[in-house]
């Protein structure tokens, strides 16, 4: 799975479970192989405005089509977010119908104004690592020395996080 791109999905606005499932169906259209999908997880909002609704999070792995780059894939992910009703941010980490984060694209590393991969905080976030561990437990994110499973095992438990 080292040539896969991994995407974290999140939603806390509207019918989040349905949104995540529909988004995964759309992601399948970007993959050269069957999409690898995690379970859905209900998670507590992190660094969000007070009173934010709970999130539904998941992770997906896809094999990029020939010629796909991290930049072209992130553009497609942003277009998909807009199709699902994503509006330009007014408040940092506000509620949203769909959030798609490119966590990793093979071993690629990017640090540009428009794209940072691997995602700079993925290794610190249980709501990313928990679903990702279901589909890529042995993945070592570029720049890290531990697997997703090892990173997850070192985190404090979150009693509010549950598989749904």
Buried (B, 14 or more C-beta within 10 A) or exposed (E): EEEBBBBBBBBBBBEBBEBBBBBBEBBEEBBEEEBBBBEBBBBBBBEBEEEBEBBBBBBBBBBBEEEBEBBEBBEBBBEBBEEBEBEEEEEEBBBBBBBBBBBBBBEBBBEEEEBBBBBEEBBEBBBBBBBBBBBBEEBBBBEBEEBBBBBBEEEEEBEEBEEE
